[in-house]
């Protein structure tokens, strides 16, 4: 019997292993079949578009959209829109207020006066949330009105990156 086993051992093992390997391959092949792709929803941002636009209102945009996309969502610019006064390449953020000024207004009516604006009005500015808005209001109450926009930096209320974003959207006077 030992001679038989020595002589046919490989064939016996192969005869037993072959069906097992075939079954294993079948089972693995069944479970690795491609499944349908999952639907991934893109995050959305909501912006308020006002001023010289055809249809002012609140619009939903996709994450990474630009202000030009918000303008298009609002039906495009009105005939008297001053598009050169707005950075349309700016990325839209949730709760942004996109203000498109009219030609000849020099944007003054669209600027937010940081000396009289409410916290909610300040929060509409890019990068200014409830905490920063509260700090700006508290600073003007405790330290007096702002004499220049640069005081936002001097009083350590906002970082330079946010200052660069809002400096054309705010004013300290009428």
C-alpha positions as CSV (number, residue, x, y, z in Angstrom):
1,X,0.0,0.0,0.0
2,X,2.9,2.3,0.7
3,X,4.2,1.8,-2.7
4,X,0.8,2.6,-4.2
5,X,0.5,5.7,-2.2
6,X,4.0,6.9,-3.2
7,X,3.3,6.2,-6.8
8,X,-0.2,7.8,-7.1
9,X,-0.2,10.4,-4.3
10,X,0.0,13.3,-6.7
11,X,-2.9,12.1,-8.8
12,X,-5.1,11.4,-5.7
13,X,-4.5,14.9,-4.4
14,X,-5.1,16.5,-7.8
15,X,-8.4,14.5,-8.2
16,X,-9.6,15.8,-4.8
17,X,-8.3,19.4,-5.2
18,X,-9.5,20.0,-8.8
19,X,-13.3,20.1,-8.0
20,X,-12.7,22.1,-4.8
21,X,-10.7,24.7,-6.8
22,X,-13.4,24.8,-9.5
23,X,-16.1,25.4,-6.8
24,X,-14.0,28.1,-5.1
25,X,-13.4,29.9,-8.5
26,X,-17.1,29.8,-9.2
27,X,-18.0,31.2,-5.8
28,X,-15.4,34.0,-6.0
29,X,-16.4,34.9,-9.5
30,X,-20.0,35.3,-8.4
31,X,-19.2,37.7,-5.6
32,X,-16.8,39.9,-7.6
33,X,-19.2,40.8,-10.4
34,X,-19.4,44.5,-10.8
35,X,-22.1,46.2,-8.8
36,X,-24.0,49.2,-10.0
37,X,-22.3,52.5,-9.2
38,X,-23.5,54.3,-6.1
39,X,-25.2,57.6,-6.5
40,X,-23.1,60.2,-4.7
41,X,-24.7,63.5,-4.1
42,X,-22.6,66.6,-4.4
43,X,-22.7,69.0,-1.5
44,X,-24.7,72.1,-2.3
45,X,-24.3,75.8,-1.4
46,X,-27.2,78.3,-1.3
47,X,-26.5,81.9,-2.2
48,X,-28.6,85.0,-2.3
49,X,-28.2,86.9,-5.5
50,X,-29.4,90.6,-5.6
51,X,-28.8,93.8,-7.3
52,X,-28.7,94.3,-11.1
53,X,-29.8,90.7,-12.0
54,X,-32.9,89.5,-13.9
55,X,-34.3,87.3,-11.2
56,X,-33.0,88.1,-7.7
57,X,-33.4,85.3,-5.1
58,X,-31.8,82.4,-3.3
59,X,-30.2,79.8,-5.5
60,X,-28.7,76.3,-4.9
61,X,-25.4,75.7,-6.5
62,X,-22.9,72.9,-6.3
63,X,-19.8,72.9,-4.1
64,X,-17.0,74.7,-6.0
65,X,-19.4,76.9,-8.0
66,X,-18.3,80.5,-8.8
67,X,-20.1,83.8,-8.5
68,X,-20.6,83.7,-12.3
69,X,-22.6,80.5,-11.8
70,X,-24.8,82.3,-9.2
71,X,-25.3,85.2,-11.7
72,X,-26.4,82.8,-14.4
73,X,-28.7,81.0,-12.0
74,X,-30.4,84.4,-11.3
75,X,-31.1,84.8,-15.0
76,X,-28.0,86.7,-15.9
77,X,-27.1,90.4,-15.4
78,X,-29.6,93.2,-15.9
79,X,-28.7,95.7,-18.8
80,X,-27.3,98.2,-16.3
81,X,-25.2,95.7,-14.3
82,X,-21.6,96.8,-13.5
83,X,-19.9,93.4,-13.9
84,X,-16.4,94.9,-13.6
85,X,-17.2,95.9,-10.0
86,X,-17.6,92.2,-8.9
87,X,-15.1,89.4,-8.8
88,X,-17.2,86.8,-10.7
89,X,-14.4,84.2,-10.4
90,X,-14.8,84.1,-6.6
91,X,-15.9,80.7,-5.3
92,X,-19.5,80.7,-3.9
93,X,-19.8,79.7,-0.2
94,X,-22.9,78.7,1.6
95,X,-24.9,81.7,2.7
96,X,-23.0,84.2,0.4
97,X,-24.8,87.3,-0.6
98,X,-23.8,88.0,-4.2
99,X,-24.5,91.7,-4.9
100,X,-24.3,92.9,-8.5
101,X,-24.1,96.7,-8.5
102,X,-25.6,98.9,-11.2
103,X,-23.4,101.0,-13.5
104,X,-22.9,104.5,-12.1
105,X,-23.7,103.5,-8.5
106,X,-20.0,102.9,-7.9
107,X,-21.1,100.0,-5.6
108,X,-21.8,102.3,-2.7
109,X,-25.3,101.2,-2.2
110,X,-24.1,97.6,-2.2
111,X,-21.3,98.0,0.3
112,X,-21.8,96.9,3.9
113,X,-21.0,99.6,6.4
114,X,-19.2,97.8,9.2
115,X,-19.9,100.7,11.6
116,X,-23.7,100.2,11.4
117,X,-24.3,96.7,10.0
118,X,-26.1,94.1,12.1
119,X,-24.5,90.8,12.9
120,X,-26.7,89.2,10.2
121,X,-25.6,91.7,7.6
122,X,-22.0,91.0,8.5
123,X,-22.5,87.3,8.3
124,X,-23.6,87.7,4.7
125,X,-20.0,88.6,3.8
126,X,-17.6,85.8,2.6
127,X,-15.7,84.3,5.5
128,X,-17.7,86.1,8.2
129,X,-19.7,83.7,10.4
130,X,-21.6,84.4,13.6
131,X,-18.4,84.4,15.8
132,X,-16.6,87.0,13.6
133,X,-19.7,89.1,13.1
134,X,-20.3,89.2,16.9
135,X,-16.6,90.2,17.5
136,X,-16.9,93.0,14.9
137,X,-20.0,94.4,16.5
138,X,-18.5,94.1,20.0
139,X,-15.3,95.8,18.9
140,X,-17.1,98.8,17.5
141,X,-19.2,99.1,20.7
142,X,-16.2,98.8,23.0
143,X,-13.4,100.4,21.0
144,X,-15.4,102.9,19.0
145,X,-16.3,103.1,15.3
146,X,-13.8,101.9,12.7
147,X,-11.9,104.7,11.0
148,X,-10.6,102.5,8.2
149,X,-11.1,99.0,6.9
150,X,-7.6,98.1,8.0
151,X,-8.7,98.3,11.6
152,X,-10.4,95.0,11.1
153,X,-6.8,93.6,10.9
154,X,-5.3,95.9,13.5
155,X,-8.0,94.8,16.0
156,X,-7.3,91.1,15.1
157,X,-10.9,90.5,14.1
158,X,-10.2,88.8,10.8
159,X,-7.2,87.2,9.1
160,X,-5.7,88.9,6.0
161,X,-7.1,86.3,3.7
162,X,-10.7,87.2,4.6
163,X,-9.8,90.9,4.6
164,X,-8.7,90.5,1.0
165,X,-12.0,88.9,0.1
166,X,-14.3,91.5,1.7
167,X,-12.3,94.7,1.3
168,X,-14.3,95.6,-1.8
169,X,-17.6,94.7,-0.2
170,X,-17.4,96.8,3.0
171,X,-17.0,100.5,4.0
172,X,-16.6,102.5,7.2
173,X,-18.8,105.4,6.1
174,X,-21.9,106.4,4.3
